[in-house]
Amino acid sequence: MADKTATIETVEDHGDLGNETTAGLRARIEHLKTALAESRVAQTCKEVSSKVDESVRERPYRYIAGAAAVGVLAGLVAGLLIARKRD
């Protein structure tokens, strides 16, 4: 009889622990989300993105020309590789 009582108490204790653990994990996740939003990395990323955005708005032709140059180079390399395979 004592063994059954101990087993029932153990099951009840683990059940409460499981509920507390789930609630604790959810609270911890929310805390980490808040910490991430306020972290230095996030702030740095926001600052850099706003600077790039301002720069693009002031002189968009530099970025358009850069993207076109990268596209031409990628096309040239792809064309040369395709032509090489056909020979």
Phi and psi restraints in degrees (range 20) as a CNS / XPLOR table:
assign (resid 1 and name C) (resid 2 and name N)
       (resid 2 and name CA) (resid 2 and name C) 1.0 -64.8 20.0 2
assign (resid 2 and name N) (resid 2 and name CA)
       (resid 2 and name C) (resid 3 and name N) 1.0 -35.9 20.0 2
assign (resid 2 and name C) (resid 3 and name N)
       (resid 3 and name CA) (resid 3 and name C) 1.0 -65.2 20.0 2
assign (resid 3 and name N) (resid 3 and name CA)
       (resid 3 and name C) (resid 4 and name N) 1.0 -40.8 20.0 2
assign (resid 3 and name C) (resid 4 and name N)
       (resid 4 and name CA) (resid 4 and name C) 1.0 -64.8 20.0 2
assign (resid 4 and name N) (resid 4 and name CA)
       (resid 4 and name C) (resid 5 and name N) 1.0 -40.8 20.0 2
assign (resid 4 and name C) (resid 5 and name N)
       (resid 5 and name CA) (resid 5 and name C) 1.0 -64.3 20.0 2
assign (resid 5 and name N) (resid 5 and name CA)
       (resid 5 and name C) (resid 6 and name N) 1.0 -42.9 20.0 2
assign (resid 5 and name C) (resid 6 and name N)
       (resid 6 and name CA) (resid 6 and name C) 1.0 -64.2 20.0 2
assign (resid 6 and name N) (resid 6 and name CA)
       (resid 6 and name C) (resid 7 and name N) 1.0 -39.0 20.0 2
assign (resid 6 and name C) (resid 7 and name N)
       (resid 7 and name CA) (resid 7 and name C) 1.0 -66.5 20.0 2
assign (resid 7 and name N) (resid 7 and name CA)
       (resid 7 and name C) (resid 8 and name N) 1.0 -42.5 20.0 2
assign (resid 7 and name C) (resid 8 and name N)
       (resid 8 and name CA) (resid 8 and name C) 1.0 -63.9 20.0 2
assign (resid 8 and name N) (resid 8 and name CA)
       (resid 8 and name C) (resid 9 and name N) 1.0 -42.8 20.0 2
assign (resid 8 and name C) (resid 9 and name N)
       (resid 9 and name CA) (resid 9 and name C) 1.0 -64.2 20.0 2
assign (resid 9 and name N) (resid 9 and name CA)
       (resid 9 and name C) (resid 10 and name N) 1.0 -39.1 20.0 2
assign (resid 9 and name C) (resid 10 and name N)
       (resid 10 and name CA) (resid 10 and name C) 1.0 -64.6 20.0 2
assign (resid 10 and name N) (resid 10 and name CA)
       (resid 10 and name C) (resid 11 and name N) 1.0 -43.2 20.0 2
assign (resid 10 and name C) (resid 11 and name N)
       (resid 11 and name CA) (resid 11 and name C) 1.0 -63.1 20.0 2
assign (resid 11 and name N) (resid 11 and name CA)
       (resid 11 and name C) (resid 12 and name N) 1.0 -43.1 20.0 2
assign (resid 11 and name C) (resid 12 and name N)
       (resid 12 and name CA) (resid 12 and name C) 1.0 -63.3 20.0 2
assign (resid 12 and name N) (resid 12 and name CA)
       (resid 12 and name C) (resid 13 and name N) 1.0 -41.4 20.0 2
assign (resid 12 and name C) (resid 13 and name N)
       (resid 13 and name CA) (resid 13 and name C) 1.0 -63.5 20.0 2
assign (resid 13 and name N) (resid 13 and name CA)
       (resid 13 and name C) (resid 14 and name N) 1.0 -43.1 20.0 2
assign (resid 13 and name C) (resid 14 and name N)
       (resid 14 and name CA) (resid 14 and name C) 1.0 -67.6 20.0 2
assign (resid 14 and name N) (resid 14 and name CA)
       (resid 14 and name C) (resid 15 and name N) 1.0 -33.7 20.0 2
assign (resid 14 and name C) (resid 15 and name N)
       (resid 15 and name CA) (resid 15 and name C) 1.0 -63.4 20.0 2
assign (resid 15 and name N) (resid 15 and name CA)
       (resid 15 and name C) (resid 16 and name N) 1.0 -45.5 20.0 2
assign (resid 15 and name C) (resid 16 and name N)
       (resid 16 and name CA) (resid 16 and name C) 1.0 -64.4 20.0 2
assign (resid 16 and name N) (resid 16 and name CA)
       (resid 16 and name C) (resid 17 and name N) 1.0 -39.8 20.0 2
assign (resid 16 and name C) (resid 17 and name N)
       (resid 17 and name CA) (resid 17 and name C) 1.0 -63.5 20.0 2
assign (resid 17 and name N) (resid 17 and name CA)
       (resid 17 and name C) (resid 18 and name N) 1.0 -39.7 20.0 2
assign (resid 17 and name C) (resid 18 and name N)
       (resid 18 and name CA) (resid 18 and name C) 1.0 -64.0 20.0 2
assign (resid 18 and name N) (resid 18 and name CA)
       (resid 18 and name C) (resid 19 and name N) 1.0 -41.4 20.0 2
assign (resid 18 and name C) (resid 19 and name N)
       (resid 19 and name CA) (resid 19 and name C) 1.0 -67.6 20.0 2
assign (resid 19 and name N) (resid 19 and name CA)
       (resid 19 and name C) (resid 20 and name N) 1.0 -41.7 20.0 2
assign (resid 19 and name C) (resid 20 and name N)
       (resid 20 and name CA) (resid 20 and name C) 1.0 -66.6 20.0 2
assign (resid 20 and name N) (resid 20 and name CA)
       (resid 20 and name C) (resid 21 and name N) 1.0 -38.2 20.0 2
assign (resid 20 and name C) (resid 21 and name N)
       (resid 21 and name CA) (resid 21 and name C) 1.0 -65.3 20.0 2
assign (resid 21 and name N) (resid 21 and name CA)
       (resid 21 and name C) (resid 22 and name N) 1.0 -42.8 20.0 2
assign (resid 21 and name C) (resid 22 and name N)
       (resid 22 and name CA) (resid 22 and name C) 1.0 -63.1 20.0 2
assign (resid 22 and name N) (resid 22 and name CA)
       (resid 22 and name C) (resid 23 and name N) 1.0 -45.9 20.0 2
assign (resid 22 and name C) (resid 23 and name N)
       (resid 23 and name CA) (resid 23 and name C) 1.0 -65.3 20.0 2
assign (resid 23 and name N) (resid 23 and name CA)
       (resid 23 and name C) (resid 24 and name N) 1.0 -39.7 20.0 2
assign (resid 23 and name C) (resid 24 and name N)
       (resid 24 and name CA) (resid 24 and name C) 1.0 -65.3 20.0 2
assign (resid 24 and name N) (resid 24 and name CA)
       (resid 24 and name C) (resid 25 and name N) 1.0 -40.2 20.0 2
assign (resid 24 and name C) (resid 25 and name N)
       (resid 25 and name CA) (resid 25 and name C) 1.0 -66.2 20.0 2
assign (resid 25 and name N) (resid 25 and name CA)
       (resid 25 and name C) (resid 26 and name N) 1.0 -40.2 20.0 2
assign (resid 25 and name C) (resid 26 and name N)
       (resid 26 and name CA) (resid 26 and name C) 1.0 -64.4 20.0 2
assign (resid 26 and name N) (resid 26 and name CA)
       (resid 26 and name C) (resid 27 and name N) 1.0 -40.8 20.0 2
assign (resid 26 and name C) (resid 27 and name N)
       (resid 27 and name CA) (resid 27 and name C) 1.0 -64.5 20.0 2
assign (resid 27 and name N) (resid 27 and name CA)
       (resid 27 and name C) (resid 28 and name N) 1.0 -40.6 20.0 2
assign (resid 27 and name C) (resid 28 and name N)
       (resid 28 and name CA) (resid 28 and name C) 1.0 -65.0 20.0 2
assign (resid 28 and name N) (resid 28 and name CA)
       (resid 28 and name C) (resid 29 and name N) 1.0 -40.3 20.0 2
assign (resid 28 and name C) (resid 29 and name N)
       (resid 29 and name CA) (resid 29 and name C) 1.0 -62.2 20.0 2
assign (resid 29 and name N) (resid 29 and name CA)
       (resid 29 and name C) (resid 30 and name N) 1.0 -45.2 20.0 2
assign (resid 29 and name C) (resid 30 and name N)
       (resid 30 and name CA) (resid 30 and name C) 1.0 -62.2 20.0 2
assign (resid 30 and name N) (resid 30 and name CA)
       (resid 30 and name C) (resid 31 and name N) 1.0 -40.3 20.0 2
assign (resid 30 and name C) (resid 31 and name N)
       (resid 31 and name CA) (resid 31 and name C) 1.0 -63.0 20.0 2
assign (resid 31 and name N) (resid 31 and name CA)
       (resid 31 and name C) (resid 32 and name N) 1.0 -42.5 20.0 2
assign (resid 31 and name C) (resid 32 and name N)
       (resid 32 and name CA) (resid 32 and name C) 1.0 -67.4 20.0 2
assign (resid 32 and name N) (resid 32 and name CA)
       (resid 32 and name C) (resid 33 and name N) 1.0 -36.5 20.0 2
assign (resid 32 and name C) (resid 33 and name N)
       (resid 33 and name CA) (resid 33 and name C) 1.0 -62.0 20.0 2
assign (resid 33 and name N) (resid 33 and name CA)
       (resid 33 and name C) (resid 34 and name N) 1.0 -43.7 20.0 2
assign (resid 33 and name C) (resid 34 and name N)
       (resid 34 and name CA) (resid 34 and name C) 1.0 -64.5 20.0 2
assign (resid 34 and name N) (resid 34 and name CA)
       (resid 34 and name C) (resid 35 and name N) 1.0 -43.2 20.0 2
assign (resid 34 and name C) (resid 35 and name N)
       (resid 35 and name CA) (resid 35 and name C) 1.0 -63.9 20.0 2
assign (resid 35 and name N) (resid 35 and name CA)
       (resid 35 and name C) (resid 36 and name N) 1.0 -38.3 20.0 2
assign (resid 35 and name C) (resid 36 and name N)
       (resid 36 and name CA) (resid 36 and name C) 1.0 -65.7 20.0 2
assign (resid 36 and name N) (resid 36 and name CA)
       (resid 36 and name C) (resid 37 and name N) 1.0 -41.9 20.0 2
assign (resid 36 and name C) (resid 37 and name N)
       (resid 37 and name CA) (resid 37 and name C) 1.0 -62.9 20.0 2
assign (resid 37 and name N) (resid 37 and name CA)
       (resid 37 and name C) (resid 38 and name N) 1.0 -31.2 20.0 2
assign (resid 37 and name C) (resid 38 and name N)
       (resid 38 and name CA) (resid 38 and name C) 1.0 -97.1 20.0 2
assign (resid 38 and name N) (resid 38 and name CA)
       (resid 38 and name C) (resid 39 and name N) 1.0 2.7 20.0 2
assign (resid 38 and name C) (resid 39 and name N)
       (resid 39 and name CA) (resid 39 and name C) 1.0 -70.0 20.0 2
assign (resid 39 and name N) (resid 39 and name CA)
       (resid 39 and name C) (resid 40 and name N) 1.0 163.8 20.0 2
assign (resid 39 and name C) (resid 40 and name N)
       (resid 40 and name CA) (resid 40 and name C) 1.0 -65.8 20.0 2
assign (resid 40 and name N) (resid 40 and name CA)
       (resid 40 and name C) (resid 41 and name N) 1.0 -37.5 20.0 2
assign (resid 40 and name C) (resid 41 and name N)
       (resid 41 and name CA) (resid 41 and name C) 1.0 -61.8 20.0 2
assign (resid 41 and name N) (resid 41 and name CA)
       (resid 41 and name C) (resid 42 and name N) 1.0 -45.6 20.0 2
assign (resid 41 and name C) (resid 42 and name N)
       (resid 42 and name CA) (resid 42 and name C) 1.0 -63.8 20.0 2
assign (resid 42 and name N) (resid 42 and name CA)
       (resid 42 and name C) (resid 43 and name N) 1.0 -41.0 20.0 2
assign (resid 42 and name C) (resid 43 and name N)
       (resid 43 and name CA) (resid 43 and name C) 1.0 -65.2 20.0 2
assign (resid 43 and name N) (resid 43 and name CA)
       (resid 43 and name C) (resid 44 and name N) 1.0 -41.7 20.0 2
assign (resid 43 and name C) (resid 44 and name N)
       (resid 44 and name CA) (resid 44 and name C) 1.0 -63.5 20.0 2
assign (resid 44 and name N) (resid 44 and name CA)
       (resid 44 and name C) (resid 45 and name N) 1.0 -43.0 20.0 2
assign (resid 44 and name C) (resid 45 and name N)
       (resid 45 and name CA) (resid 45 and name C) 1.0 -61.7 20.0 2
assign (resid 45 and name N) (resid 45 and name CA)
       (resid 45 and name C) (resid 46 and name N) 1.0 -42.0 20.0 2
assign (resid 45 and name C) (resid 46 and name N)
       (resid 46 and name CA) (resid 46 and name C) 1.0 -63.9 20.0 2
assign (resid 46 and name N) (resid 46 and name CA)
       (resid 46 and name C) (resid 47 and name N) 1.0 -42.0 20.0 2
assign (resid 46 and name C) (resid 47 and name N)
       (resid 47 and name CA) (resid 47 and name C) 1.0 -64.0 20.0 2
assign (resid 47 and name N) (resid 47 and name CA)
       (resid 47 and name C) (resid 48 and name N) 1.0 -46.4 20.0 2
assign (resid 47 and name C) (resid 48 and name N)
       (resid 48 and name CA) (resid 48 and name C) 1.0 -63.8 20.0 2
assign (resid 48 and name N) (resid 48 and name CA)
       (resid 48 and name C) (resid 49 and name N) 1.0 -43.8 20.0 2
assign (resid 48 and name C) (resid 49 and name N)
       (resid 49 and name CA) (resid 49 and name C) 1.0 -65.1 20.0 2
assign (resid 49 and name N) (resid 49 and name CA)
       (resid 49 and name C) (resid 50 and name N) 1.0 -36.7 20.0 2
assign (resid 49 and name C) (resid 50 and name N)
       (resid 50 and name CA) (resid 50 and name C) 1.0 -69.3 20.0 2
assign (resid 50 and name N) (resid 50 and name CA)
       (resid 50 and name C) (resid 51 and name N) 1.0 -35.8 20.0 2
assign (resid 50 and name C) (resid 51 and name N)
       (resid 51 and name CA) (resid 51 and name C) 1.0 -66.4 20.0 2
assign (resid 51 and name N) (resid 51 and name CA)
       (resid 51 and name C) (resid 52 and name N) 1.0 -43.6 20.0 2
assign (resid 51 and name C) (resid 52 and name N)
       (resid 52 and name CA) (resid 52 and name C) 1.0 -63.8 20.0 2
assign (resid 52 and name N) (resid 52 and name CA)
       (resid 52 and name C) (resid 53 and name N) 1.0 -41.2 20.0 2
assign (resid 52 and name C) (resid 53 and name N)
       (resid 53 and name CA) (resid 53 and name C) 1.0 -61.1 20.0 2
assign (resid 53 and name N) (resid 53 and name CA)
       (resid 53 and name C) (resid 54 and name N) 1.0 -45.0 20.0 2
assign (resid 53 and name C) (resid 54 and name N)
       (resid 54 and name CA) (resid 54 and name C) 1.0 -62.7 20.0 2
assign (resid 54 and name N) (resid 54 and name CA)
       (resid 54 and name C) (resid 55 and name N) 1.0 -42.2 20.0 2
assign (resid 54 and name C) (resid 55 and name N)
       (resid 55 and name CA) (resid 55 and name C) 1.0 -63.9 20.0 2
assign (resid 55 and name N) (resid 55 and name CA)
       (resid 55 and name C) (resid 56 and name N) 1.0 -41.7 20.0 2
assign (resid 55 and name C) (resid 56 and name N)
       (resid 56 and name CA) (resid 56 and name C) 1.0 -66.3 20.0 2
assign (resid 56 and name N) (resid 56 and name CA)
       (resid 56 and name C) (resid 57 and name N) 1.0 -38.4 20.0 2
assign (resid 56 and name C) (resid 57 and name N)
       (resid 57 and name CA) (resid 57 and name C) 1.0 -69.3 20.0 2
assign (resid 57 and name N) (resid 57 and name CA)
       (resid 57 and name C) (resid 58 and name N) 1.0 -33.2 20.0 2
assign (resid 57 and name C) (resid 58 and name N)
       (resid 58 and name CA) (resid 58 and name C) 1.0 -74.1 20.0 2
assign (resid 58 and name N) (resid 58 and name CA)
       (resid 58 and name C) (resid 59 and name N) 1.0 -46.3 20.0 2
assign (resid 58 and name C) (resid 59 and name N)
       (resid 59 and name CA) (resid 59 and name C) 1.0 -135.4 20.0 2
assign (resid 59 and name N) (resid 59 and name CA)
       (resid 59 and name C) (resid 60 and name N) 1.0 78.6 20.0 2
assign (resid 59 and name C) (resid 60 and name N)
       (resid 60 and name CA) (resid 60 and name C) 1.0 -71.9 20.0 2
assign (resid 60 and name N) (resid 60 and name CA)
       (resid 60 and name C) (resid 61 and name N) 1.0 -21.9 20.0 2
assign (resid 60 and name C) (resid 61 and name N)
       (resid 61 and name CA) (resid 61 and name C) 1.0 -67.2 20.0 2
assign (resid 61 and name N) (resid 61 and name CA)
       (resid 61 and name C) (resid 62 and name N) 1.0 -29.5 20.0 2
assign (resid 61 and name C) (resid 62 and name N)
       (resid 62 and name CA) (resid 62 and name C) 1.0 -61.2 20.0 2
assign (resid 62 and name N) (resid 62 and name CA)
       (resid 62 and name C) (resid 63 and name N) 1.0 -45.4 20.0 2
assign (resid 62 and name C) (resid 63 and name N)
       (resid 63 and name CA) (resid 63 and name C) 1.0 -72.6 20.0 2
assign (resid 63 and name N) (resid 63 and name CA)
       (resid 63 and name C) (resid 64 and name N) 1.0 -34.7 20.0 2
assign (resid 63 and name C) (resid 64 and name N)
       (resid 64 and name CA) (resid 64 and name C) 1.0 -65.8 20.0 2
assign (resid 64 and name N) (resid 64 and name CA)
       (resid 64 and name C) (resid 65 and name N) 1.0 -44.1 20.0 2
assign (resid 64 and name C) (resid 65 and name N)
       (resid 65 and name CA) (resid 65 and name C) 1.0 -64.6 20.0 2
assign (resid 65 and name N) (resid 65 and name CA)
       (resid 65 and name C) (resid 66 and name N) 1.0 -40.4 20.0 2
assign (resid 65 and name C) (resid 66 and name N)
       (resid 66 and name CA) (resid 66 and name C) 1.0 -62.9 20.0 2
assign (resid 66 and name N) (resid 66 and name CA)
       (resid 66 and name C) (resid 67 and name N) 1.0 -43.4 20.0 2
assign (resid 66 and name C) (resid 67 and name N)
       (resid 67 and name CA) (resid 67 and name C) 1.0 -66.0 20.0 2
assign (resid 67 and name N) (resid 67 and name CA)
       (resid 67 and name C) (resid 68 and name N) 1.0 -38.2 20.0 2
assign (resid 67 and name C) (resid 68 and name N)
       (resid 68 and name CA) (resid 68 and name C) 1.0 -65.7 20.0 2
assign (resid 68 and name N) (resid 68 and name CA)
       (resid 68 and name C) (resid 69 and name N) 1.0 -40.7 20.0 2
assign (resid 68 and name C) (resid 69 and name N)
       (resid 69 and name CA) (resid 69 and name C) 1.0 -63.5 20.0 2
assign (resid 69 and name N) (resid 69 and name CA)
       (resid 69 and name C) (resid 70 and name N) 1.0 -42.8 20.0 2
assign (resid 69 and name C) (resid 70 and name N)
       (resid 70 and name CA) (resid 70 and name C) 1.0 -64.1 20.0 2
assign (resid 70 and name N) (resid 70 and name CA)
       (resid 70 and name C) (resid 71 and name N) 1.0 -39.6 20.0 2
assign (resid 70 and name C) (resid 71 and name N)
       (resid 71 and name CA) (resid 71 and name C) 1.0 -64.3 20.0 2
assign (resid 71 and name N) (resid 71 and name CA)
       (resid 71 and name C) (resid 72 and name N) 1.0 -41.3 20.0 2
assign (resid 71 and name C) (resid 72 and name N)
       (resid 72 and name CA) (resid 72 and name C) 1.0 -64.9 20.0 2
assign (resid 72 and name N) (resid 72 and name CA)
       (resid 72 and name C) (resid 73 and name N) 1.0 -44.7 20.0 2
assign (resid 72 and name C) (resid 73 and name N)
       (resid 73 and name CA) (resid 73 and name C) 1.0 -63.1 20.0 2
assign (resid 73 and name N) (resid 73 and name CA)
       (resid 73 and name C) (resid 74 and name N) 1.0 -42.3 20.0 2
assign (resid 73 and name C) (resid 74 and name N)
       (resid 74 and name CA) (resid 74 and name C) 1.0 -64.2 20.0 2
assign (resid 74 and name N) (resid 74 and name CA)
       (resid 74 and name C) (resid 75 and name N) 1.0 -40.5 20.0 2
assign (resid 74 and name C) (resid 75 and name N)
       (resid 75 and name CA) (resid 75 and name C) 1.0 -65.6 20.0 2
assign (resid 75 and name N) (resid 75 and name CA)
       (resid 75 and name C) (resid 76 and name N) 1.0 -40.0 20.0 2
assign (resid 75 and name C) (resid 76 and name N)
       (resid 76 and name CA) (resid 76 and name C) 1.0 -63.0 20.0 2
assign (resid 76 and name N) (resid 76 and name CA)
       (resid 76 and name C) (resid 77 and name N) 1.0 -46.5 20.0 2
assign (resid 76 and name C) (resid 77 and name N)
       (resid 77 and name CA) (resid 77 and name C) 1.0 -63.3 20.0 2
assign (resid 77 and name N) (resid 77 and name CA)
       (resid 77 and name C) (resid 78 and name N) 1.0 -44.2 20.0 2
assign (resid 77 and name C) (resid 78 and name N)
       (resid 78 and name CA) (resid 78 and name C) 1.0 -63.3 20.0 2
assign (resid 78 and name N) (resid 78 and name CA)
       (resid 78 and name C) (resid 79 and name N) 1.0 -42.7 20.0 2
assign (resid 78 and name C) (resid 79 and name N)
       (resid 79 and name CA) (resid 79 and name C) 1.0 -63.1 20.0 2
assign (resid 79 and name N) (resid 79 and name CA)
       (resid 79 and name C) (resid 80 and name N) 1.0 -41.7 20.0 2
assign (resid 79 and name C) (resid 80 and name N)
       (resid 80 and name CA) (resid 80 and name C) 1.0 -65.2 20.0 2
assign (resid 80 and name N) (resid 80 and name CA)
       (resid 80 and name C) (resid 81 and name N) 1.0 -39.5 20.0 2
assign (resid 80 and name C) (resid 81 and name N)
       (resid 81 and name CA) (resid 81 and name C) 1.0 -66.6 20.0 2
assign (resid 81 and name N) (resid 81 and name CA)
       (resid 81 and name C) (resid 82 and name N) 1.0 -39.3 20.0 2
assign (resid 81 and name C) (resid 82 and name N)
       (resid 82 and name CA) (resid 82 and name C) 1.0 -68.1 20.0 2
assign (resid 82 and name N) (resid 82 and name CA)
       (resid 82 and name C) (resid 83 and name N) 1.0 -42.9 20.0 2
assign (resid 82 and name C) (resid 83 and name N)
       (resid 83 and name CA) (resid 83 and name C) 1.0 -64.4 20.0 2
assign (resid 83 and name N) (resid 83 and name CA)
       (resid 83 and name C) (resid 84 and name N) 1.0 -35.1 20.0 2
assign (resid 83 and name C) (resid 84 and name N)
       (resid 84 and name CA) (resid 84 and name C) 1.0 -66.8 20.0 2
assign (resid 84 and name N) (resid 84 and name CA)
       (resid 84 and name C) (resid 85 and name N) 1.0 -37.8 20.0 2
assign (resid 84 and name C) (resid 85 and name N)
       (resid 85 and name CA) (resid 85 and name C) 1.0 -69.2 20.0 2
assign (resid 85 and name N) (resid 85 and name CA)
       (resid 85 and name C) (resid 86 and name N) 1.0 -32.1 20.0 2
assign (resid 85 and name C) (resid 86 and name N)
       (resid 86 and name CA) (resid 86 and name C) 1.0 -74.1 20.0 2
assign (resid 86 and name N) (resid 86 and name CA)
       (resid 86 and name C) (resid 87 and name N) 1.0 -25.5 20.0 2
